[in-house]
Amino acid sequence: MAVASRPSPIAWLLAPALLLFVLFFVLPFGVMAMMSFYSGNPVTNPNAFLTTRHYERFIFDTAGIFHDALWSTLRIGLITTVVSLLIGYPLAHWMARMQSRLGHALVLMAVIAPMLTGIVVRTFAWMTILQDKGVINTLLIDWGIVSKPLPLMYNEFGTVVALVHIYVPFMVLTLTGVIGRIDERLEQAARSLGAGRLRAFVEVTLPLSLPGILAGSLLVFALSISAYVTPSLMGGTDVLTLPMLIAQQVGTSFNPNFAGALGVVLLLVSLAIVVAYNRILARLSGEQGLA
Amino acid sequence: MISRRTLLGTSAVAAATLAAPSILHAQAKTLKITTWGGKWGEIMKATVLPAFEKEFKCTVSADQAFPYVPKLQASPKNDPLYDVLHTNSNEQWNCFTEGLVMQKITAKEAPNVADVYPWAVSDKIVGVAIFTSAIGLGFRTDKGLAKPTSWKDLADPKLAGARGSYIIPVNSLGQCHLMMLGKIYGKGLQDLDAAYKALEQLKPIKLVDFTGQMEKMLLSGEVSMGVIHDSGVYRYDGQNQPVDFASPSEGVMALEQVLNVTPGSKVKELAFGYIDYMLRPDTQKLLAEGVWYSPANKKVKLDAKYDAKLLTTEAKVATLIQPDWKWYNARKEDIDARVTKILKG
């Protein structure tokens, strides 16, 4: 008689996480996706009917703003990710190789410190620094270096600066763990075989840290493309992203169905980019399925 | 062990309660409302709502987490999330179109409605307005600017990059400003082509998404002149800030605070009672002087300082221009797209 297989205890430990995932991601996303195919709220409006008009509205974009908003969202996400990686990687490498425990703890605290204040507060802090009457422009004008304020805010530049500040810790913390697990002796072996410091890094450390680069980049990219507060406050009239449009549709146009369609579009496009990025990095590192 | 006396006493109370369900019902009544935060919310929570709860023997559940309309939309019409919806007029019109609120609150439901200025119950209002602010121009007094007398003063080339307004798709003050541009430069509030052309001429302009941010921009000198409601400037009265408010000669736009009842409310009488309470002269005076809003009730006598600046006479009230939000909301999506393209870049 066959014995029924029982789920392992580990599977039971995963249950709370799975439940949370279903309750707070799968279910809301399912409702949002369903709403995006209705003309109204089918729960409160018996006349609501199935339709694809919200997707048609996005695809044909007669208003001429939706495709721009999507491209703007992805561009800001990509730039923020690349800049965060360029800033975060050297810092993470330095932290991972630091011998002093005290030094490591101090740097770690410095990296984490920005995360202890809210995003709104941090964004307002950047506004006081970058606005026309802000710290930088006031100093530059007072010192006679420029005659009129530099356009540091109310544009993509200011938005990316604030987003990078907010999301660099995520990149650093992800990379530090991965780089810390790379055996330093591999790099030393490469150098003892004649490779210079740069070559040893490029051919040994960098490929081995690709999983960290992938994880950190995906995290920062996902957070950047879904950012709402920072682009709203820092972008002025120059920046319009999909999360801003979604908030407009829900909060002021009271059209949750079209907002749902925009949410689905953003998720699908992001997933496509993530899959492509994963494949490219896997090919570069000679492995398959890094993520 | 329960004594005979305790048992009899408890039984008597239980019997009385069961025999008078209305008492039990009255004690359990909860009125669900929306209300603003900030200074308004402080006065409401500290004074107005406790007094209302005491007088009407109920509890009030006040939601201050804006936006309210999407939450109301998501709740069943026969068991709405709110009994009384407090928003600006544009949102009330959205709700009315969707059948989420009543069309009018009359003196029959709330007797104090009989004493309000005509603007509070005009054909531009659904529900009843309890206060209004005047949307005009805020300006810095330390930049050598003459006090603006016309909406056209905002287009002064000297103010390039130092003038401010709102992100039109998300802020009703920005929407009012757009309509006002149609009136000033075109044939009227609904002349959108003239408004778009005038908006283009206002570039470069700093746009924000809420009035609190405009207050900060004015106070920090980031903008020298901007569209704002009088309350947003007068609230700094006595704080020695170099800002003032100007009512342009063409008129000021109304930013009404509107109350309305949801048709599916289970405590409609209490909801009407709340609206009536908010229109009482003493409640109106307390809130008007607390946040510098012009009261809707004609019988309110404000202290001289407030009376001098707020819209408290028939003559001053005549300068108010009320937008047709039904008209605006019907074409909001097109307007949003157009102004976004105009202002981008």
Interface residues (C-beta under 8 A of the other chain):
Chain A: N41 V43 T44 A63 G64 I65 D68 T128 Q131 D132 K133 P149 Y154 S232 L233 G236 T237 D238 L240 A247 Q248 V250 G251 T252 S253 F254 P256
Chain B: P67 V69 P70 Q73 A74 S75 P76 K77 N94 E98 G161 A162 I167 P169 V170 N171 I205 K206 L207 D209 Q213 S220 G221 E222 K332 E333 D334 D336 A337 T340 K341 L343 K344 G345
